[in-house]
Amino acid sequence: MNTQLKEKIYVTKSFMPPKEEYFNYLNQIYQNGQLTNQGPLVKELEEKLSSYLRVKKNFHYVTNGTIALQIALKALGIKNGEIITTPFSYVATTSSILWEKYKPVFADIKPDNFTIDANKIEQVITPNTQAIMAVHVFGYACNIEKIQKTADKYNLKVIYDAAHAFGSNYKGQSLLNFGDISTCSFHATKLFHTIEGGACIVKDDEISKKLDLIKRFGHDGDTHFCLGINAKQSEFNAAMGLANFPYINEIIENRKTISELYDKELEGIIQRPEKQSELQYNYAYYPIVFKNEEELLKVFKALNKEDIYPRRYFYPSLNTLPYIKEKQSCPISENICSRIACLPLYPDLSEESIYKICKIIKNEISI
Ligand SMILES: *Cc1c(COP(=O)(O)O)cnc(C)c1O
């Protein structure tokens, strides 16, 4: 019996670096005895990542992508009020806004690549609007130019939740280089991971200094400058990041190969997002859009029967979260959310599995 075919296939699988390479870094931790508080491995990873992403400075490695968003809001000193955001993302984008006691105001998305519709941002601006929090969802670029223009016109801060954008380049530079602050996530399910982890990339040097204080309780020695929190990352997480670092390009290449095979097998059968011509894509996800929810559920049922588990990314539309009292309508996002899913995508997903997944999808759709 072929046991490989019996293995459960999930939407993603964390990349594991060679054990000895990870253990080498752990040995270094044992030798120098520093476990956290901006230790040498955290510093080394910050340097390597900022050089890989070509951000020269102001790269802050933190404990996760959610706290990265929260301290970004704090460091920018955004006043109480409304933050315009996208309804199509992982819940952390909205929850970080709510957790910091701002009101999320949703602008609907573009049906072609599911990012916030920059033309709709202006329509929801009020005297209480303080900032825009947009997401380069699935690694596709937001309309950066238009968003910046709107922000400049109304004096708003721009935060990009770039949790999916690691390795995506737009007009020759990393997508993490835009906005007042861009944040990233290095969670185990992301393209590049440090088990848990995240980052803030900060444009302004003064804001960067403030964020650096905020992430370590707001003090330097016995002098307390501002209210802070603990967002410092440990040496053990940095060790995983350093062990994964040499494989980034290989991981992206592998994902590209798999995505292209999906493209070939599913061409003309299923709707796919459109990639901007100036985007060098990171292949972080493989989203597909079904005709309707019924078709999605039918395909899921058939795949699940074969122990294949795609995910409904993203569902539900964040404007419909039960703890948001005031109803806001985003018909495009609500419609896309009801019929979009991500297919399994990770470097050692076998060709055989990809053919099998596509065959099941084709079968179910044509019935
Ligand atoms: C994963 C993710 C986050 C949260 O990152 P964590 O590191 O898991 O806290 C935030 N926003 C988006 C869009 C994400 O996908």
The ligand as a MOL file (V3000), in Angstrom:
LIG
                    3D

  0  0  0     0  0            999 V3000
M  V30 BEGIN CTAB
M  V30 COUNTS 15 15 0 0 0
M  V30 BEGIN ATOM
M  V30 1 C -0.6770 35.9190 10.1470 0
M  V30 2 C -1.2660 37.2640 9.9790 0
M  V30 3 C -1.2200 38.2290 11.0020 0
M  V30 4 C -0.7940 37.9050 12.3970 0
M  V30 5 O 0.5000 37.4790 12.5290 0
M  V30 6 P 0.9140 36.5910 13.7960 0
M  V30 7 O 2.3980 36.5240 13.6610 0
M  V30 8 O 0.2470 35.2690 13.6550 0
M  V30 9 O 0.4760 37.3300 15.0110 0
M  V30 10 C -1.6680 39.5090 10.7380 0
M  V30 11 N -2.1830 39.8270 9.5450 0
M  V30 12 C -2.2670 38.9330 8.5390 0
M  V30 13 C -2.8190 39.3770 7.2280 0
M  V30 14 C -1.8430 37.6080 8.7340 0
M  V30 15 O -1.9730 36.7180 7.7660 0
M  V30 END ATOM
M  V30 BEGIN BOND
M  V30 1 1 1 2
M  V30 2 1 2 3
M  V30 3 2 2 14
M  V30 4 1 3 4
M  V30 5 2 3 10
M  V30 6 1 4 5
M  V30 7 1 5 6
M  V30 8 2 6 7
M  V30 9 1 6 8
M  V30 10 1 6 9
M  V30 11 1 10 11
M  V30 12 2 11 12
M  V30 13 1 12 13
M  V30 14 1 12 14
M  V30 15 1 14 15
M  V30 END BOND
M  V30 END CTAB
M  END
